[in-house]
Amino acid sequence: MVLTPGPNMMYLVSRTVAQGRRAGMVSLAGVAAGFGVYLVAATVGITAVFAVVPGLYTAVKLAGAAYLLWLAWQAIRPGGISVFAPAELPHDPTRRLFTMGLVTNLLNPKIAIMYMALIPQFVDPSMGALWLQSLSLGAVQITVALTVNALIVLGAAGLAAFLTARPLWLRTQRYLMGTALGAIAVLVATDRTRPVPA
């Protein structure tokens, strides 16, 4: 899931390409803070609300799927722009880079669905304290996500230059990203699992 393009990756790549690796890493710190917020929310039992009110869970899930479909359309539509295409962006100060990374992650439906619907499915009441299991699973996800995203930040400028020099590859990347986002949107929308209280 971490390798699937989404709002976090788009923000990190665009910031790195426009403003450099340091800006990308500061933005990644904000994204990390967003992961922490979701992990705490899931651990204290916010998923219980979704278990008790299935309609609310379904609404969040469908909203997330619709947002992913919109991102997919933005990638494949005529005149669409690749996330790796260089763009002129204003140079933001450190505080804004961090805040935008945090907000981007908090508004990311893929992350919300994962913490509120997916991770609770792997919590087993027979394996001990539910809060500790939630924290452990979330910590693994955060470690993987930050490692992959840090590698993306470190390689974004070089990859952007490589793809820009090869328009066919840039176009192919757009279509692959759009297809992946569309497929995930369909899977999210058609998933029939229900969250269990963490």
BAFI-3210 file (N, C-alpha, C; in Angstrom, 3 decimals, decimal comma, padded with zeros to 6 digits):
// residues 198
n [1|2|3|4|5|6|7|8|9|10|11|12|13|14|15|16|17|18|19|20|21|22|23|24|25|26|27|28|29|30|31|32|33|34|35|36|37|38|39|40|41|42|43|44|45|46|47|48|49|50|51|52|53|54|55|56|57|58|59|60|61|62|63|64|65|66|67|68|69|70|71|72|73|74|75|76|77|78|79|80|81|82|83|84|85|86|87|88|89|90|91|92|93|94|95|96|97|98|99|100|101|102|103|104|105|106|107|108|109|110|111|112|113|114|115|116|117|118|119|120|121|122|123|124|125|126|127|128|129|130|131|132|133|134|135|136|137|138|139|140|141|142|143|144|145|146|147|148|149|150|151|152|153|154|155|156|157|158|159|160|161|162|163|164|165|166|167|168|169|170|171|172|173|174|175|176|177|178|179|180|181|182|183|184|185|186|187|188|189|190|191|192|193|194|195|196|197|198]
n.u [000,823|002,016|003,626|001,808|000,783|-000,356|-001,942|000,037|002,501|002,457|002,562|005,039|006,866|006,414|007,178|009,870|010,977|010,518|011,730|013,876|015,755|015,891|013,563|011,741|012,240|011,535|008,831|008,150|008,497|006,263|004,277|004,845|004,054|001,322|000,747|001,196|-000,925|-003,154|-002,540|-002,699|-005,414|-006,651|-005,775|-006,916|-009,481|-011,176|-012,059|-014,082|-016,363|-016,964|-017,532|-019,841|-021,539|-022,292|-023,095|-021,757|-019,125|-019,290|-019,870|-017,487|-015,692|-016,653|-016,385|-013,613|-012,953|-014,078|-012,473|-009,981|-010,605|-010,945|-008,310|-007,147|-008,342|-007,302|-004,710|-004,822|-006,329|-006,819|-004,198|-003,308|-000,978|002,095|003,114|005,803|006,553|008,334|007,416|006,587|006,715|006,007|008,622|008,347|008,406|010,010|008,173|005,689|006,045|006,190|003,646|001,931|002,621|001,663|-001,128|-001,793|-001,445|-003,325|-005,675|-005,707|-007,364|-006,638|-004,891|-006,533|-008,520|-006,973|-006,046|-008,439|-010,015|-008,602|-006,239|-007,450|-008,595|-006,637|-006,209|-006,257|-008,263|-007,525|-004,825|-003,790|-003,393|-005,424|-004,882|-002,109|-001,507|-002,597|-000,953|001,514|001,118|000,548|002,976|004,721|003,662|004,093|006,891|007,609|006,310|007,581|010,230|010,071|008,991|011,012|013,059|011,869|011,797|014,566|015,257|013,650|014,233|016,212|014,803|012,690|014,059|015,040|012,628|011,434|013,076|012,308|009,545|007,660|008,000|007,239|004,541|003,680|004,116|002,167|-000,215|000,034|000,000|-002,566|-004,167|-003,539|-004,472|-007,205|-007,901|-007,460|-009,392|-011,750|-011,479|-011,553|-014,139|-015,754|-015,149|-016,211|-015,697|-015,946|-015,055|-013,506|-013,786|-010,911]
n.v [-001,212|001,194|001,770|002,502|005,182|008,244|010,987|011,680|010,810|012,292|014,911|014,909|014,312|016,457|018,650|018,028|017,991|020,638|022,165|020,926|018,297|018,657|020,102|018,157|016,224|017,604|017,941|015,251|014,726|016,040|014,420|012,072|012,853|013,007|010,270|009,436|010,701|009,328|006,749|006,972|007,672|005,352|003,502|004,355|003,709|004,730|003,337|001,833|003,363|003,196|000,486|000,331|002,092|001,294|002,573|005,028|004,179|003,020|005,321|006,844|005,101|004,970|007,649|007,893|006,094|007,445|009,721|008,605|007,665|010,123|011,101|009,179|009,791|012,365|011,673|010,185|011,610|013,499|015,721|015,531|015,674|014,258|013,117|013,320|015,289|018,263|021,228|024,665|025,853|027,839|028,689|027,344|028,109|026,317|025,678|025,777|023,756|021,486|021,604|021,371|018,802|017,328|017,985|017,056|014,299|013,786|014,248|012,261|009,760|007,096|006,492|006,990|005,036|002,735|002,814|002,925|000,892|-001,281|-002,108|-002,750|-005,228|-007,092|-007,325|-009,400|-010,610|-012,781|-012,662|-010,981|-007,661|-005,348|-002,668|-002,625|-004,345|-002,863|-000,580|-001,792|-002,888|-000,536|000,822|-000,742|-000,284|002,487|002,612|001,220|002,869|005,388|004,741|003,937|006,289|008,123|007,165|007,690|010,488|011,012|010,053|011,419|013,810|012,978|010,930|012,400|014,027|012,045|010,904|013,142|013,622|011,607|011,414|009,377|007,477|009,030|009,452|006,787|006,237|007,900|006,633|004,094|004,814|005,984|003,762|002,017|003,515|003,651|000,911|000,356|002,031|000,773|-001,696|-000,801|000,323|-001,918|-003,647|-005,750|-006,072|-005,420|-003,027|-003,914|-003,215|-001,560]
n.w [000,000|000,655|-001,516|-003,389|-005,330|-003,951|-002,166|-000,193|-001,340|-003,703|-002,715|-001,346|-003,418|-005,212|-003,629|-003,126|-005,719|-006,471|-004,434|-003,223|-001,480|001,327|001,902|001,160|003,138|005,482|004,977|005,007|007,715|008,736|007,592|008,996|011,568|011,138|010,740|013,338|014,694|013,614|014,502|017,303|017,519|016,508|018,381|020,804|020,364|018,370|016,196|017,173|016,981|014,278|014,132|015,632|014,322|011,398|009,044|009,027|008,777|006,227|004,712|005,046|003,859|001,188|000,478|000,583|-001,478|-003,651|-003,696|-004,328|-006,887|-008,166|-008,022|-009,658|-012,116|-012,495|-013,077|-015,480|-017,299|-020,351|-020,963|-018,389|-015,638|-014,684|-011,438|-011,178|-012,890|-013,354|-011,620|-011,161|-008,010|-005,136|-002,803|000,257|003,793|006,545|008,645|007,326|005,413|007,069|008,298|006,077|005,221|007,403|007,333|004,758|005,117|007,146|005,786|003,964|002,390|002,013|004,119|006,309|005,960|006,180|008,870|010,279|009,323|008,173|009,728|012,301|011,661|012,006|014,637|017,396|019,884|021,505|021,722|023,615|025,065|023,437|022,789|022,790|020,692|018,575|018,654|018,054|015,455|014,076|014,450|012,941|010,384|010,152|010,257|007,894|005,989|006,360|005,742|003,017|001,886|002,516|000,891|-001,559|-001,501|-001,486|-003,977|-005,760|-007,265|-009,104|-010,423|-011,485|-013,325|-015,034|-016,035|-017,224|-019,370|-020,970|-022,467|-023,134|-021,116|-018,949|-019,532|-019,451|-016,749|-015,617|-016,504|-015,345|-012,634|-012,482|-013,119|-010,998|-008,790|-009,456|-009,355|-006,642|-005,548|-006,400|-005,065|-002,397|-002,306|-002,748|-000,733|001,861|004,513|008,030|010,513|013,643|017,127|018,428]
ca.u [000,000|002,880|004,141|000,727|000,769|-001,491|-001,675|001,319|003,597|002,394|003,037|006,466|007,619|006,320|007,983|011,280|011,378|010,483|012,452|015,044|015,589|015,626|012,130|011,035|012,379|010,718|007,454|007,992|008,318|004,850|003,524|005,060|003,194|-000,036|000,646|001,082|-002,294|-004,036|-002,233|-003,277|-006,873|-007,041|-005,454|-007,869|-010,763|-012,080|-012,648|-015,311|-017,472|-017,306|-018,126|-021,184|-022,331|-021,796|-023,378|-020,683|-017,967|-019,528|-019,755|-016,065|-015,069|-017,045|-015,762|-012,215|-012,899|-014,366|-011,293|-008,973|-011,011|-010,643|-006,868|-006,867|-008,750|-006,326|-003,487|-004,963|-007,125|-006,037|-003,549|-002,905|000,441|002,696|003,598|007,233|006,819|008,736|006,429|007,018|005,991|006,695|009,454|007,676|009,275|010,020|006,930|004,610|006,321|005,794|002,190|001,278|002,818|000,719|-002,507|-001,953|-001,619|-004,587|-006,789|-005,457|-008,347|-005,983|-004,365|-007,682|-009,159|-006,063|-006,014|-009,759|-010,722|-007,750|-005,429|-008,244|-008,917|-005,536|-006,144|-006,846|-008,491|-006,879|-003,375|-003,385|-003,953|-005,774|-004,204|-000,713|-001,494|-002,828|000,274|002,567|000,810|000,706|004,399|005,294|003,216|004,770|008,295|007,670|005,902|008,606|011,409|009,788|008,829|012,327|013,757|011,238|012,291|015,973|015,410|012,639|014,807|016,850|013,768|011,964|014,905|015,072|011,340|011,179|013,851|011,694|008,097|006,885|008,064|006,443|003,142|003,438|004,013|000,841|-001,265|000,186|-000,472|-004,021|-004,757|-003,386|-005,405|-008,561|-008,100|-007,589|-010,698|-012,766|-011,328|-012,039|-015,599|-016,446|-014,743|-017,361|-015,298|-016,364|-014,047|-013,790|-013,230|-009,511]
ca.v [000,000|002,373|002,042|003,006|006,647|008,897|012,377|011,853|010,686|013,426|016,109|014,773|014,401|017,813|019,533|017,702|018,423|022,104|022,897|020,186|017,159|019,099|020,415|016,873|015,567|018,351|017,550|013,872|014,795|016,357|013,204|011,162|013,320|012,586|008,845|009,334|011,076|008,215|005,608|007,237|007,605|003,950|002,800|004,694|003,081|005,436|002,351|001,320|004,160|002,627|-000,829|000,536|002,824|000,815|003,550|006,018|003,496|002,905|006,654|007,198|004,208|005,390|008,952|007,608|005,485|008,502|010,578|007,857|007,694|011,473|011,135|008,349|010,572|013,437|011,102|009,649|012,474|014,220|016,905|015,281|015,894|013,260|013,609|013,549|016,389|019,469|022,308|025,845|026,034|028,809|028,102|027,499|028,008|025,011|025,448|025,482|022,441|020,491|021,663|020,829|017,356|016,831|018,120|016,154|012,946|013,685|014,255|011,183|008,704|005,783|006,294|006,917|003,727|001,713|002,816|002,759|-000,270|-002,413|-002,575|-003,448|-006,592|-007,957|-007,345|-010,660|-010,523|-013,883|-012,451|-010,028|-006,302|-004,840|-001,391|-002,904|-004,891|-001,744|000,217|-002,555|-002,935|000,824|001,152|-001,427|000,437|003,784|002,372|000,890|004,045|006,429|004,266|004,013|007,691|008,771|006,759|008,419|011,870|011,034|009,763|012,117|014,760|012,212|010,241|013,414|014,405|010,889|010,760|014,327|013,459|010,503|011,662|008,130|006,905|009,902|009,130|005,436|006,339|008,466|005,629|003,057|005,387|006,116|002,426|001,507|004,248|003,217|-000,447|000,439|002,644|-000,277|-002,649|-000,151|000,497|-003,207|-004,435|-005,961|-006,287|-004,407|-002,858|-004,388|-002,255|-001,779]
ca.w [000,000|000,722|-002,856|-004,228|-005,333|-003,314|-001,803|000,504|-002,296|-004,628|-002,030|-001,071|-004,673|-005,762|-002,791|-003,323|-007,059|-006,551|-003,391|-002,772|-000,570|002,695|001,961|001,128|004,442|006,458|004,660|005,483|009,169|008,942|007,267|010,129|012,662|010,781|011,057|014,785|015,080|013,270|015,354|018,622|017,392|016,368|019,623|021,868|020,091|017,458|015,277|017,781|016,441|012,979|014,357|016,171|013,325|010,097|007,986|009,038|008,207|004,780|004,121|004,999|002,883|-000,155|000,228|000,278|-002,813|-004,627|-003,777|-005,072|-008,298|-008,668|-008,243|-010,834|-013,286|-012,680|-013,640|-016,844|-018,170|-021,361|-020,398|-017,013|-015,362|-013,812|-010,156|-011,318|-013,819|-012,621|-011,612|-010,407|-006,765|-004,277|-001,750|001,540|004,974|007,206|009,391|006,372|004,830|008,062|008,468|004,880|005,272|008,408|006,833|003,620|005,627|007,886|004,833|003,012|002,667|002,047|005,467|007,218|005,807|006,693|010,329|010,875|008,810|007,834|010,854|013,326|011,265|012,402|016,097|017,870|021,335|022,220|021,721|024,641|025,108|022,112|022,534|022,482|019,330|017,653|018,620|017,381|014,021|013,562|014,439|011,776|009,184|010,112|009,921|006,461|005,212|006,422|005,014|001,572|001,490|002,572|-000,331|-002,661|-001,423|-001,871|-005,408|-006,565|-008,224|-010,175|-011,191|-012,249|-014,462|-015,931|-016,719|-018,044|-020,606|-021,700|-022,382|-023,172|-019,773|-018,088|-019,839|-018,937|-015,293|-015,321|-016,714|-014,317|-011,388|-012,563|-013,065|-009,626|-007,925|-009,792|-008,849|-005,184|-005,269|-006,584|-003,956|-001,168|-002,386|-002,749|000,428|002,742|005,900|008,995|011,564|015,002|018,079|018,800]
c.u [000,860|003,377|003,071|000,706|-000,499|-001,104|-000,330|002,484|003,624|002,951|004,551|007,302|007,596|007,179|009,474|011,776|011,469|011,463|013,650|014,740|015,295|014,138|011,304|011,090|011,577|009,240|007,171|007,830|006,868|003,954|003,640|004,180|001,741|-000,260|000,451|-000,315|-003,258|-003,800|-002,833|-004,801|-007,351|-006,843|-006,457|-009,291|-011,698|-012,720|-013,929|-016,528|-017,926|-017,942|-019,570|-022,098|-021,823|-022,026|-022,288|-019,416|-018,093|-019,368|-018,296|-015,356|-015,386|-016,469|-014,287|-012,054|-013,137|-013,157|-010,172|-009,315|-010,720|-009,143|-006,478|-007,213|-007,765|-005,043|-003,651|-005,729|-006,236|-005,464|-003,133|-001,401|000,932|003,142|005,092|007,572|007,213|007,672|006,975|006,127|006,737|007,526|008,817|008,670|009,086|008,704|005,776|004,813|005,856|004,266|001,459|001,463|001,838|-000,711|-002,761|-002,189|-002,947|-005,793|-006,661|-006,411|-007,727|-005,478|-005,510|-008,332|-008,268|-006,106|-007,378|-010,496|-009,828|-006,984|-006,258|-008,605|-007,842|-005,333|-006,915|-007,004|-007,787|-005,371|-002,916|-004,027|-004,186|-005,032|-002,748|-000,567|-001,675|-001,585|001,376|002,346|001,009|002,165|005,102|004,933|003,947|006,227|008,453|007,371|006,984|009,871|011,214|009,690|010,142|013,137|013,194|011,723|013,734|016,165|014,510|013,241|015,453|015,833|012,977|012,755|014,940|013,776|011,043|011,909|013,268|010,169|007,245|006,862|007,222|004,954|002,775|003,274|002,658|-000,242|-001,176|-000,334|-001,998|-004,721|-004,694|-004,357|-006,850|-008,863|-008,273|-008,941|-011,808|-012,693|-011,860|-013,559|-016,343|-016,079|-015,907|-016,972|-015,767|-015,279|-014,489|-013,199|-011,789|-009,377]
c.v [001,266|002,766|002,576|004,525|007,208|010,310|012,594|011,832|011,880|014,690|016,054|014,929|015,831|018,784|019,301|018,213|019,947|022,787|022,143|019,119|017,567|019,409|019,132|016,174|016,279|018,006|016,147|013,825|015,140|015,164|012,200|011,552|012,929|011,112|008,656|009,664|009,926|007,018|005,780|007,117|006,163|003,196|003,107|004,264|003,822|004,481|001,764|002,070|003,578|001,245|-000,696|001,221|002,435|001,804|004,610|005,429|003,403|004,254|007,080|006,379|004,653|006,767|008,778|007,014|006,537|009,424|009,893|007,813|009,063|011,616|010,325|009,113|011,705|012,932|010,719|010,555|013,138|015,506|016,743|015,407|014,819|013,903|013,924|014,669|017,630|020,557|023,460|025,999|027,068|028,086|028,404|027,401|026,648|024,712|025,082|024,112|021,339|020,428|021,068|019,312|016,713|016,843|017,171|014,733|012,788|013,638|013,149|010,021|007,315|005,482|006,169|005,545|002,636|001,653|002,521|001,521|-001,482|-002,954|-003,267|-004,893|-007,582|-008,002|-008,570|-010,605|-011,623|-013,697|-011,396|-008,669|-005,757|-003,548|-001,620|-003,492|-003,782|-000,880|-000,495|-002,589|-001,558|001,223|000,488|-000,674|001,770|003,618|002,093|002,136|005,114|006,018|004,414|005,465|008,464|008,416|007,482|009,864|011,946|010,821|010,569|013,023|014,030|011,508|011,219|013,827|013,290|010,786|011,937|014,231|012,353|010,617|010,396|007,476|007,715|009,614|007,754|005,462|006,903|007,410|004,498|003,559|005,493|004,774|001,855|002,201|003,826|001,832|-000,447|001,030|001,604|-001,282|-002,067|-000,078|-000,826|-004,092|-004,535|-006,203|-005,130|-004,245|-003,460|-003,381|-002,594|-001,803]
c.w [000,000|-000,671|-003,801|-004,185|-004,702|-002,940|-001,114|-000,479|-003,244|-003,978|-001,814|-002,335|-005,205|-004,957|-003,015|-004,672|-007,129|-005,603|-002,815|-001,733|000,862|002,869|001,959|002,470|005,531|006,240|005,155|006,999|009,513|008,658|008,418|011,311|012,404|011,051|012,545|015,285|014,804|014,181|016,742|018,571|017,295|017,678|020,726|021,539|019,177|016,454|015,847|017,266|015,104|013,115|014,820|015,150|011,925|008,965|007,885|008,431|006,679|004,095|003,995|003,923|001,461|-000,513|-000,128|-001,108|-003,893|-004,800|-004,561|-006,563|-008,917|-008,946|-009,471|-012,111|-013,553|-013,337|-015,110|-017,800|-019,227|-020,759|-018,955|-016,857|-014,405|-012,516|-010,223|-012,295|-013,016|-012,722|-010,781|-009,171|-005,930|-003,221|-000,405|002,690|005,659|007,909|008,453|005,728|005,777|008,189|007,273|004,793|006,239|007,876|005,663|004,099|006,361|006,958|003,783|003,286|002,747|003,453|006,466|007,167|006,397|008,213|010,942|010,401|008,611|009,044|011,936|012,958|011,711|013,916|016,584|019,389|022,122|022,365|022,724|024,467|023,701|021,795|022,160|021,074|018,301|017,513|017,838|015,873|013,386|013,462|013,256|010,499|009,056|009,709|008,430|005,623|005,203|005,670|003,507|001,121|001,558|001,324|-001,552|-002,676|-001,920|-003,372|-006,321|-007,630|-009,399|-011,047|-012,041|-013,488|-015,495|-016,735|-017,636|-019,376|-021,490|-021,603|-022,394|-021,797|-018,793|-018,272|-019,283|-017,424|-014,883|-015,429|-015,694|-012,980|-011,377|-012,459|-011,653|-008,679|-008,175|-009,242|-007,339|-004,794|-005,376|-005,441|-002,648|-001,167|-002,262|-001,567|001,407|004,193|006,767|010,045|012,877|015,969|018,406|020,317]
res [m|v|l|t|p|g|p|n|m|m|y|l|v|s|r|t|v|a|q|g|r|r|a|g|m|v|s|l|a|g|v|a|a|g|f|g|v|y|l|v|a|a|t|v|g|i|t|a|v|f|a|v|v|p|g|l|y|t|a|v|k|l|a|g|a|a|y|l|l|w|l|a|w|q|a|i|r|p|g|g|i|s|v|f|a|p|a|e|l|p|h|d|p|t|r|r|l|f|t|m|g|l|v|t|n|l|l|n|p|k|i|a|i|m|y|m|a|l|i|p|q|f|v|d|p|s|m|g|a|l|w|l|q|s|l|s|l|g|a|v|q|i|t|v|a|l|t|v|n|a|l|i|v|l|g|a|a|g|l|a|a|f|l|t|a|r|p|l|w|l|r|t|q|r|y|l|m|g|t|a|l|g|a|i|a|v|l|v|a|t|d|r|t|r|p|v|p|a]
***
